[in-house]
């Protein structure tokens, strides 16, 4: 498995987190201010499907991918 194939688990400390918050919290983005743009522009996928809703609720096991890096939501 290469680094590109590695999926890191990111504990969120609860049951649900919104996609915009998660991008910054997980380290996929440096700034939360960029989240709106990258989501609206279609650069983020959830469970393999393009997601354009910043308020999308993520749950345990969801996979979020941005710029070739994938992380898994954990409670």
N, C-alpha and C positions, 0 to 999 in steps of 0.2 A: 504494500500500500504506500503510495507516495503522499507527500504533504498535501497535494491538491485533492486527494481522495479522503483525507482525514476529516472526520466530523467531530467537533468538540461539543461537549455538553455544557450548557450555560444554565446554572440554577438561578431562578428568578425570585425565589423566596415567597412564592405564593402559587395560586392556581392559574392565573391569567395575567397576560401583559399585552399591551397594544404594540403592533408592529413598529410604529415610529419610535416608541420608547425602547423597544428591544434592540433596534439597530445600534443605538448609542450604547446601551447597557452591555451588550455583548462584545463591543469593541469593533463591530463591522464598520462603523462610521466613527470618525473622531468627534463630530459635532452633531447634535440633534437637529440643528438648523438645516442640515443638508438632507435629512430624512425625507421631508416632504417632496423635494425635487426628485430624488432618486426613485422614490416609490411612484410618483405620478408619471415619471418618464419611462417606467416599466423595467427598471434595472434590478428589481428585487423579485425573488420567487419564494413561494411558500409551498412546501411539499411538491416541488417540481412544476408548479404552475405560477405564471406571472401574476403578481398581486399589486394592484394600484390603489388600495385603500389603506391609508396610514393608520386608521382606527381598527383595522382587522385584529380581532382578538386571537392571540396565540395560546395554545394549550400544551400540556405535557406531550412530548414526542414530536411536535411540529418541527420541520426542518426549514430553516431560512437560509437562502443563498444570495450572496451579493459579491460581485467581482471574483467569482471562482471559489469563494470560501463558503463552506456550509457549516452551520451550527445548529444544535438540537436544543429545543426548549425543555428544561427540567424544572420541577417545582422546588 
